[in-house]
Amino acid sequence: MDIFQNILDNTVLKSALFSWFIAQFLKVLIEVTAKKNFKTKEDFFLRALFGTGGMPSSHSATIAAVAISIGIRERLDSSIFALAIVLVIIILRDATGVRFSAGKQAEIINRLLEDQYKFHGIKYEKMKEIRGHTPLETFVGVLVGILVSLGINLLNK
């Protein structure tokens, strides 16, 4: 039972999980109020739990919360904080660069191939269109992570 309690008391983990949850909740809330593009309740809940892309970035919120919590708990000059910052940079770059570009490319390829396949009467199976993030979505995700992490660390002192 001590192991389970230690996991529950882990401030870094709590910061990460709460940041992810809040970012996902905000993402769904924003989509519901702005776009209202959910066909079914199941679609809504699946997007809330597993959706990628959108405002704010839950990946960015999660990793920012981890880095801030580690910086607070282990000090800013620690090796583990340096590692966390490097991971923040990699994840932010991936979210705004690689995944965003890959999603746009898949969207264009799908349109081109779908038209050609329809013309020739061949069934076409679409490529998965990964939703990456704009720099603004990533930035807001980082802010969510920082604020949640600071709040949790203040509450756990």
C-alpha positions as CSV (number, residue, x, y, z in Angstrom):
1,M,0.0,0.0,0.0
2,D,3.0,2.3,0.6
3,I,4.0,2.1,-3.1
4,F,0.5,3.1,-4.2
5,Q,0.4,6.0,-1.7
6,N,3.9,7.1,-2.9
7,I,2.7,7.2,-6.5
8,L,-0.4,9.3,-5.4
9,D,1.8,11.7,-3.5
10,N,4.2,12.3,-6.4
11,T,3.9,16.0,-7.2
12,V,5.6,15.7,-10.6
13,L,3.2,13.0,-11.7
14,K,0.1,14.8,-10.3
15,S,1.2,18.0,-12.1
16,A,1.5,16.1,-15.4
17,L,-1.8,14.2,-15.0
18,F,-3.8,17.3,-13.9
19,S,-2.3,19.4,-16.7
20,W,-3.1,16.8,-19.3
21,F,-6.7,16.5,-18.0
22,I,-7.3,20.2,-17.8
23,A,-5.8,20.7,-21.3
24,Q,-8.0,18.0,-22.7
25,F,-11.1,19.4,-20.9
26,L,-10.4,22.9,-22.3
27,K,-9.8,21.5,-25.8
28,V,-13.2,19.8,-25.8
29,L,-14.9,22.8,-24.2
30,I,-13.5,25.1,-26.9
31,E,-14.5,22.7,-29.7
32,V,-18.0,22.3,-28.4
33,T,-18.6,26.0,-28.0
34,A,-16.8,27.1,-31.2
35,K,-17.3,24.4,-33.7
36,K,-19.9,22.0,-32.4
37,N,-18.5,19.3,-34.7
38,F,-19.3,16.2,-32.6
39,K,-21.7,13.8,-34.3
40,T,-22.4,11.6,-31.3
41,K,-21.8,11.5,-27.6
42,E,-19.3,8.7,-28.2
43,D,-17.4,10.9,-30.6
44,F,-17.3,13.6,-27.9
45,F,-16.0,11.3,-25.2
46,L,-13.4,9.7,-27.5
47,R,-12.1,13.1,-28.5
48,A,-12.0,14.2,-24.9
49,L,-9.9,11.2,-23.9
50,F,-7.8,10.5,-26.9
51,G,-8.0,13.4,-29.4
52,T,-4.9,15.0,-30.7
53,G,-4.4,18.5,-32.1
54,G,-6.5,21.5,-31.1
55,M,-6.4,24.3,-28.5
56,P,-4.6,23.9,-26.1
57,S,-1.9,21.3,-26.7
58,S,-2.2,18.6,-23.9
59,H,1.3,17.3,-24.9
60,S,2.8,20.7,-24.3
61,A,0.8,21.2,-21.0
62,T,1.9,17.8,-19.7
63,I,5.6,18.1,-20.4
64,A,5.8,21.7,-19.3
65,A,4.2,20.7,-16.0
66,V,6.7,17.9,-15.6
67,A,9.6,20.3,-16.2
68,I,8.3,23.0,-13.9
69,S,7.7,20.5,-11.1
70,I,11.1,19.0,-11.5
71,G,12.7,22.4,-11.4
72,I,10.8,23.3,-8.2
73,R,11.5,20.1,-6.5
74,E,15.0,19.3,-7.7
75,R,16.4,22.8,-8.3
76,L,17.0,24.6,-11.6
77,D,20.6,23.6,-11.8
78,S,20.0,19.8,-11.5
79,S,20.7,17.4,-14.3
80,I,17.2,16.0,-14.2
81,F,15.7,19.5,-14.8
82,A,18.1,20.0,-17.7
83,L,16.8,16.7,-19.2
84,A,13.2,17.8,-18.6
85,I,13.9,21.0,-20.5
86,V,15.4,19.1,-23.4
87,L,12.3,16.9,-23.5
88,V,10.1,20.0,-23.6
89,I,12.0,21.4,-26.6
90,I,11.8,18.1,-28.4
91,I,8.0,17.6,-27.7
92,L,7.2,21.2,-28.6
93,R,9.1,20.9,-31.9
94,D,7.4,17.7,-32.7
95,A,3.9,19.1,-32.0
96,T,4.3,22.2,-34.0
97,G,6.7,21.0,-36.7
98,V,6.7,17.3,-37.5
99,R,3.1,16.3,-36.6
100,F,1.6,19.4,-37.9
101,S,3.4,19.1,-41.3
102,A,2.7,15.3,-41.5
103,G,-1.0,15.9,-40.9
104,K,-1.2,18.6,-43.6
105,Q,0.8,16.4,-46.1
106,A,-1.5,13.4,-45.4
107,E,-4.6,15.6,-46.0
108,I,-3.3,16.7,-49.4
109,I,-2.2,13.2,-50.4
110,N,-5.6,11.9,-49.4
111,R,-7.4,14.5,-51.6
112,L,-5.1,13.8,-54.6
113,L,-5.3,10.0,-54.4
114,E,-9.0,9.9,-53.6
115,D,-9.8,11.9,-56.7
116,Q,-7.6,9.6,-58.8
117,Y,-8.9,6.4,-57.3
118,K,-12.5,7.5,-57.8
119,F,-11.8,8.4,-61.4
120,H,-10.5,4.9,-62.0
121,G,-13.2,3.2,-59.9
122,I,-10.7,1.9,-57.3
123,K,-11.5,1.9,-53.6
124,Y,-9.1,4.1,-51.6
125,E,-8.2,3.7,-48.0
126,K,-7.3,7.1,-46.5
127,M,-4.0,7.8,-44.7
128,K,-4.4,8.8,-41.1
129,E,-4.4,12.6,-40.9
130,I,-2.6,13.4,-37.6
131,R,-3.6,16.7,-36.1
132,G,-0.5,18.6,-34.9
133,H,-0.5,22.0,-33.3
134,T,-0.1,25.6,-34.3
135,P,2.5,27.6,-32.3
136,L,-0.4,29.3,-30.4
137,E,-1.9,26.0,-29.4
138,T,1.5,24.8,-28.2
139,F,2.1,28.1,-26.3
140,V,-1.2,28.0,-24.5
141,G,-0.6,24.3,-23.6
142,V,2.7,25.4,-22.0
143,L,0.9,28.1,-20.1
144,V,-1.6,25.6,-18.8
145,G,1.2,23.2,-17.7
146,I,3.1,26.0,-15.9
147,L,0.0,27.3,-14.1
148,V,-1.2,23.9,-13.1
149,S,2.2,22.8,-11.9
150,L,2.8,25.9,-9.9
151,G,-0.7,25.5,-8.3
152,I,-0.1,21.8,-7.4
153,N,3.4,22.5,-6.0
154,L,2.1,25.4,-3.9
155,L,-0.7,23.1,-2.5
156,N,1.8,20.4,-1.7
157,K,4.2,22.4,0.4
